[in-house]
Amino acid sequence: MTSTNGNKAQTPALAVRDLSVAYGERLALDGVTLSIAHNTVAGLLGPNGSGKSTLLSVVAGLRTPRSGEVRIFGEAPEPARRRRVGVVFQEQALDPVMTLWETLVLHGRLFGLGGNTLRRRAEALLERFGLASRQRDAVRTLSGGLRRRLELARALLPSPELLLLDEPTAGLDPDARRSFWQLLRSVREEGLTLLLATNDVLEAERECGTVAFLHDGRLVAQGTPAELKRGLKHDSVRIECVDSDGDGGRANALAQSIASWPGVGGVTSAGPVLHVTVDDVSTFVPRLFQTDADAIRDLRIQPSTLEDAYFQIAGASLQAERAQEATTA
């Protein structure tokens, strides 16, 4: 038993090598290679269209890649091993007319569970997630936060070893989001590996031990939040410039001007928006307005975050408007 656990800990929970997926002529994933250690919380960070949901769908066995390979604890994600992976989808995937109990029982039977084993697991999860008193209610009567709890309970019913979460807190109010993460942390403590796809930089920075940056289907960086932010200056300044011609000309001119200023770190532009990391905003901002106040439409100051690291490494914003990823097989 000890030897088996040791080998499991040494084997990556997820290993992806040279993975490519295409929708027609468009590459949704382009040669992605990454490794996620056992018993960790790992994040996929990127805007819509960066490839996050596509990658999760391949790992879940719902989509066949054009090329490359996926290994889950050293094994290919074949149907017979699918119970090792639980999934909480981005879009709600519950039947509104079924009761909570029916939802769990049906899911359990799809994974070969039955009898007392299924009953005990379903009862335990409903109790643990504060849903026991609602088990005979229809799903449609639940709030958004309680539906997310039910989806998490359903994903955990077959006792998976790897849990995939596709923007699980999107649309939840702050209380529901906090409650959901409390549940996730509790199951994480039992040795479950979590892979979280998100474009919420604060969520990724707070919850993930390691983060992978995806941009246009490519993996552009991977590391701990501290490693990814290494080299950034202390503060971040987001500058939106006036762009009457739509070519980002004033932003580019301003970027060239401030890049050589003392105390300025990275300067990255995307259209009319500049992200600048600096040592001291109290000296930078006055000089900025003295240089070209008419070019500045909006300005925001905050401590440097993973969003600044993403902007500097990928050269794009996490909030960029992109086509929504396809998530169906």
N, C-alpha and C positions, 0 to 999 in steps of 0.2 A: 504494500500500500504506500509506504513512504517513497519508494522508488518511483512509483507511478505519479505521485503528486509532484515530486521533484522534476520529472521529465515534463509534466504539463506546465509547470511554472517557467521552465526554460524555453518551451516551444511558444512562439508568438500566438496570441489569441487570433490574430488576423495577419496574414501576409499576402500582399497583392503585388504582382510583378508584371510590368509592361502591359497594363490593362488598357484596352481601347474598346470603345463602344460607339457605334454610329447610328444616327437617325437619318436614313437616306444618305445624302452627301455630307451631312454635318457630323463632325466628331464631337460627341458629348464628353467622352473621356479619351485622352490622347497620351498613351504610354505611361499611365500612372503606376508608380511603385511606392509602396509604403508598408510599414510594419508596426503593429500595435501589440504591446506587451500584455501578458495575462494579468488580470486583476487591476486594471487601470481604467480611468475615464479619459477617453480620447475625443478630440473635437475635429470636425471638418468645418472650416470657416471659409465662407465665400458668399457672394451675392447670388440671387436667383440666376440660374443658367450656368453656374460655374461647374456643375457636375456632381454636386453632393448627393442628390436623390438618386441619380443614375448609379453612382457607386454603391449606395446602400441596396438598391434593387438587385445588383449583381451579387453582392455578398449574401443577400437573402435567398438567392436562387430563383429570383423572379425574372431575370433577364440574362440572355446569353451574350457574352462579349464577342466582339469581332476577333480579338486576339488577347493573349496574356493568360494569366492564371490567378486563381484565388485559393488560398489554403486557410481553413479554419481549424485551429489547433492541429495543424499539420495535415489535414485531410481536405479533399475537394468537397464543395458544398452540394453533395448529391441528395436527392429526395429522401433517402433512407436516414440521412443525418440531419435533416432539416430541424428537428426538435432541439438541436443544440443552439439554434439562433431564434431569438424572439424579436419581434418588430412592432414598434409603435409608429404608424404611418403619419405623414404630414396631414393628409386629408382624413377626415373622420371615416371610419370603416366599420360602423355599427349599424345593425338593423334596428330602426326606431321602434318597431312594433314588438320585438322580442323583449322578454324580461331579462334582467341582469343574470338570473340563474340560468335561463335558457342559453344566453350568450356564452357563458363559460362552459356549460355542458356540451354544447355543439362543438366548440373549439377543442375541448378536451378529446372528444370522440374522433375528431379529424386527425388527432395526433396519437390515436391508439390507446387513449386512457378510458377507463370505465370502472364501474362498480364502486367499491368503497374508496379506492385510491382517488378517483375523480371527485367523488363527493367530499372527501376530507380536504383535498387541495382547494377546491372551489370555496368551501366554507371558510377555510383559513384565510384565503386571500380577500374575500369579501369582508371578513371581520377586521383584518389588518388594515385595509384601505378605507374603513369607515363606511362600508356599503351594505353591511349585513341587514340593516333594517329596511333597505330598499330592494332586496333581492327579488321580490315578486312584482316590482314595479316595471313598467315599460321603459325602455331606454329613452324614449322621447320626453319623459318627464324629468330627466336629469339636467342639471346645469352643465355648462361647458367644462368646468373643472371636474365635476363628478364623472362625466363621460371620459375624460382623460384618465382618471383613476381606473375606470373599468377597462379601458384599452390597455393600460399597464398591467392590470390583473390578468387579463386574457393572454397577454404576451408572456407572462411569467408562469402561466399554468403548466406547461410541459416541462418546467424546470430547465430553461436554457442556460447556457454558459456564456453566451455573447448576446447582448441586448442592443439592437439598433434603434435609434431615436431620431426621427426626421422632423426637426423643428417642433418638438412636442409641446412647447409652451406658447407657440404662436397663437395670439388671440385670447389668451387667458388674462384675467385681471391680476393685479399684483398679489393678492391673497391666495388665489388659486395656483399661481405660479410658484409661490413660496411653499405651499403645501405639497405640490407635486414633487418639487426637488427634495423636500424632506423625506418623502417616500423613496425616491431614487437613491438618496444617500444611505438609507437603511438597507436596501437590497444590495447596494454596492459593498457594504461592509461584510456581506456573506460570501464574497469572492467572485461576484459577477463582473464581467468586463463590459463597459459601456462605450458605444461609439455614437457620438452626438453630432448630427448635422445641424448647423445653425448659421444665421447671419447676425446674431445678437452677440456683439463683442463682449459685453459685460458678462453674459452667461458663460461664454467660452473661457474668459479670463478667470472667473470665479470658480468654475466647476471642473475644468479640464486640467489634467496633469501634463498632457501633451496636445498640441494643436497642429493640424496640417492645413496650410493655405492652398485652396483650389482657385484657379483662375482660368476661365475659358477651357475647362476640361483638363488642365495640366496641374500637377503638383508643383508649386513654386517654392515651398519651404515647409519644414516640419521641425518642431522642437517644443520645449516647454515655453509657456508665456514669457518667462524671464529671458530665455535665450533668444526668442524672436524679437523682443524689445531691446536687446542689447545693442548699444551704439546710438539709440535714440537720445535726444536731448531731454531735459526735464519736462518741458511744457510743449504742448501742441497748439498751433494756431491754424485754424481753417479759414481761408480767405476766399470768398466768392467775389469774382470780379465782374464788372460791367462787360458785356459781350454782345455789343450791338450787331456785329458782323457774323457772329456764330462760329468764328474760327479760333477763338481762344487767344487772339493776338495780344491783348492787353495783359492777360494772365501770364503768357510766356515772357513778355517783356519785363514784367514785374519780377518773375521768377529769376530771370537772368541777373537782374539788378541786386536782389537780396541774397543770392547764393553765396557771395563772397563776404558778407557782413560778419563781423566778429560775433561769436556765440550762436551762429546759425548752424544747425546740423543738416538733416535731409530736407530738400526742397523738391516736391513732386507735384506735377500738374496733370489734371485730367479735364480737358475742356476749359471752362472758366473758373475751375476750383483749384486752389493751391493748398497743399498740406505742408506746413513748415514746422520743424521741431527746433526749439530754441532753449538756451540756458536761462534767459531772463526776459520775460515778456514786458517788464516795466520799461526796459530800454528799447526793445524791438518794436513795440506797437507805436510809440510816438514817432520813431524814425520812419516806420512804414507809411504813416499818414503824411509826414512831411515830404516823402518821396513822390507819392501819387495818390492823394486822397480821393480824387475823382474816379479812380479806377476801382474803388472798393465798394461793392454793393452790400456785403455782409461779412461779419468777422466773429469767430467763436474761439474761446480760449479754454483749454482744459489740460489736465495732466496727460502725458503720453500714454496711449493705450495700444492694445493689439490692432485697433483700427488704423492707427498711424503706422504701425509696423507693416500691416497688410498693404497700405497705400504706398509705402516706400518700396516694398519688395515687389509687389505685383503691378504698381503703377496705375492702380484703378481703385475706385471707391467701393466699399462694401454695400453702399446704398444705390449703386448704379442700376438703372432701369434696364432689365434684360428679360428676354423671353422666359417664361416659366418652363422648368424642366418637365419633360414627359415622365410620368411615373407608372404608366400601365405597361404591361408586357406586350 
